[in-house]
Amino acid sequence: MLVLYSFTLIGLTIGLFPTRKLMTTYAEEISRGVKRERYDYPRSHIAFLVFVVVAMAFAAFVLTQ
């Protein structure tokens, strides 16, 4: 279970890597006091995040068997 947790956290870190500039922009806007109704993320970033987390979880499962 510890391997699964660590691999999925690593996958989450890798999956959020392409979104770092967008999140930095949103964080700067929030610190300036700009409030939005929605914070939109590109679908490709979400798909990449899900793919990497699932792949890392599968790799952890394979390694523990």
N, C-alpha and C positions, 0 to 999 in steps of 0.2 A: 504494500500500500504506500509506503514511503517513496518507493521508486515512481509510482504512478503520480503522486502529488508533485514530486520534484520535476518530473518530465513535463507534466502539464503546465506548471508554472514557467518553466523554460520556454515551452511552446507559446504561452501567453505573452511572454516578454518578446520573443521573436516575432510573433504575430502583430503586436502593436507597434513594431518598429517603423513601418511605412507611415503610420498615422502621427508620428511624433511632431512634425511641423504643424499639422492641423491642430493638434491639441495644444501646442505652444501658442498658436495664434488665439485660440479660444481662451486660454488662461490669461493672456495679456489683455484681452477684451474684458474679461471678468474683473481683473484687477483695476481696470480703468472705469468700471461701473456700467459697462454696456451689457444689457440683458437681452437675450434672444428667447423666442418661444421654443425653437428647436435648434439643436446642434446637429447638422446633417453630416453624415459620414459617407464617403463613396462606397458603393456596393462592392467594388473590387477589394477595398481594404477589409470589409467585413468578411468577404469570402476567403481572403487570404488568412485572416485570423482564425476562422473556423477550421480551415484546412490544416493549418499548422498545429493547432491544439489537438485535433483528432489524430493527426499523424503521429504526434509525440505520445499521445495516450496509447495508440496502437503499438508504437515501438516499445513503450514501457511494458505493455502486456506481453509482447513477444519475448522481451529480455527476461522476464520473470518466470517464464514457462520452462 
